[in-house]
Amino acid sequence: GQEAAVEVEMEKVIGVVVETPNEGSLVNETSMVGKLVAKSSATAVAQLAVPEKILLVNYKVGDYVEKDDVIAFLDTESTDDQVENARLSYLTAVKNYNALLESVELSEANLARTQSLYDSGIASKQQLEAAELQASDGQLKTVANQMNQAKFAYENVQKSLDNTTILAPISGIISVLNFEESNLATSQNMVVVTDLSEMKVILNITDEMLGKLGDETTVNVVIEATGEVVESEIDSINPVADQRTGLYEVVVIIDNNEFAYKPGMFVRVKFSFVNQESFLIPIDSVLKDDQGDFVYTILDNQVVRTPVVLGEDDGEIIEILEGISTDSQLVVSGQNYITEKSSIRVVNGGQ
């Protein structure tokens, strides 16, 4: 009765379709939203000893400047006066020092004479002590210090003469400029130049994503306003996590030679990770039982249950990291109707 029926069941031949796996790997994508910021900016300040009148301003906010272009000329009248005063103070200090030095040298010569007279018994002990007191050079150090300070002050005020010309600190676009002709400039007046030739996006990523980033990672930045996609690259990855968030800072750079992208624009940064080399097969051909994931392959017309290690999938195709090779005759149709005991007939003759 029943056994005969089972035997008949076994004799039933099931048609299967097989194919050989393709080598390859799926690209795994992650995208994050961020904001464009300028890669760098620099400030030049009117470092003046005294306020000066602004004579000429050559640029306005939004203008492009090259490094060391002259942004503004300031008057030098007050600074010139300061330079002259500092020069005179320095000359006076030099004179004072030289006069004291001469007097100390004379006193030292007098001491040497008095010492030899004392040794010969001609000069008294009192005369020797008076000569020693006069020859002391303690005062000389103080005057030398005063001279050095006057020199330093003179050199410094000469530098502020250079600072009456305001130069662009880097090449870029002027983003702040508060010099106005005929006004007085003080050390509060400044110019900020922003380099917009490259923009950056600062993102914070998890340690899981950090582990995926590598030389193979491609980065594309989508400009939200226009939908434009810009090929980009990772500029830096901080290997130390932020203590508060536990996230890692990644800086992505985008080229902006045409100055089309502005700071503050929203962007979507797409990271594409290439997974390890694997075999790509239809996801439906993977089965699962108590012992784990497996596929059916055909060897010498026999069905073989073949355990596999799975990688990523996209819903249709799945990566197989271990278990099969390019020679495997993989069952891609009929796999749900067979076991290792089934009699099968390959209906497509392989590929």
HUUR-V544974 format. One record per backbone hydrogen bond with DSSP energy under -0.5 kcal/mol. CO is the residue of the C=O (numbers start at 1). NH is the residue of the N-H. Records with the same first field share a line. If there is no record, write none. Layout:
# HUUR-V544974
CO = NH ; NH
This chain:
# HUUR-V544974
1 = 5
2 = 6
3 = 7
4 = 8
5 = 9
6 = 10
7 = 11
8 = 12
9 = 12
12 = 343
14 = 345
16 = 347 ; 348
17 = 332 ; 333
19 = 330
22 = 280
24 = 278
26 = 28 ; 275
27 = 29
28 = 273
30 = 271
32 = 269
34 = 267
35 = 202
36 = 264
37 = 200
40 = 195
42 = 193
44 = 191
45 = 47
46 = 48
52 = 185
53 = 55 ; 75
54 = 182
56 = 73
60 = 63
63 = 174
65 = 172
66 = 69
69 = 71 ; 168
71 = 58 ; 59
72 = 166
73 = 55 ; 56
76 = 80
77 = 81
78 = 82
79 = 83
80 = 84
81 = 85
82 = 86
83 = 87
84 = 88
85 = 89
86 = 90
87 = 91
88 = 92
89 = 93
90 = 94
91 = 95
92 = 96
93 = 97
94 = 98
95 = 99
96 = 100
97 = 101
98 = 102
99 = 103
100 = 104
101 = 105
102 = 106
103 = 107
104 = 108
105 = 109
106 = 110
107 = 111
108 = 112
109 = 113
110 = 114
111 = 115
112 = 116
113 = 117
114 = 118
115 = 119
116 = 120
117 = 122 ; 123
118 = 121
124 = 128
125 = 129
126 = 130
127 = 131
128 = 132
129 = 133
130 = 134
131 = 135
133 = 136
137 = 141
138 = 142
139 = 143
140 = 144
141 = 145
142 = 146
143 = 147
144 = 148
145 = 149
146 = 150
147 = 151
148 = 152
149 = 153
150 = 154
151 = 155
152 = 156
153 = 157
154 = 158
155 = 159
156 = 160
157 = 161
158 = 161 ; 162
159 = 162 ; 163
161 = 164
162 = 165
164 = 74 ; 166
165 = 167
166 = 71 ; 72
168 = 68
172 = 65
173 = 175 ; 194
174 = 62
176 = 192
178 = 180
180 = 183
183 = 54
185 = 52
186 = 189
189 = 46
190 = 178
191 = 44
192 = 175 ; 176
193 = 42
194 = 173 ; 196
195 = 39 ; 40
197 = 256
198 = 39
199 = 254
200 = 37
201 = 203 ; 252
203 = 205 ; 250
205 = 248
206 = 210
207 = 211
208 = 212
209 = 212 ; 213
214 = 217
218 = 272
219 = 232
220 = 222 ; 270
221 = 223 ; 230
222 = 224 ; 268
223 = 226 ; 227
228 = 223 ; 230
229 = 231
230 = 221
232 = 219
233 = 253
236 = 251
237 = 239
239 = 241
242 = 246
247 = 242
248 = 205
249 = 238
250 = 203 ; 252
251 = 235 ; 236
252 = 201
253 = 233
254 = 199
256 = 259
262 = 265
265 = 36
266 = 224 ; 225
267 = 34 ; 269
268 = 222 ; 270
269 = 32 ; 271
270 = 220
271 = 30 ; 273
272 = 218 ; 274
273 = 28 ; 275
278 = 24
279 = 281 ; 320
280 = 22
281 = 318
282 = 285
283 = 286
287 = 294
289 = 292
292 = 289
293 = 308
294 = 287
295 = 297 ; 306
296 = 331
297 = 299 ; 304
299 = 302
302 = 299
304 = 297 ; 306
305 = 307
306 = 295
308 = 310
309 = 321 ; 322
312 = 319
316 = 283
317 = 314
318 = 281
319 = 311 ; 321
320 = 279
322 = 309
325 = 21 ; 328
328 = 330
329 = 298
330 = 19 ; 332
333 = 17
334 = 337
335 = 338
339 = 342
342 = 344
343 = 14
345 = 16 ; 347
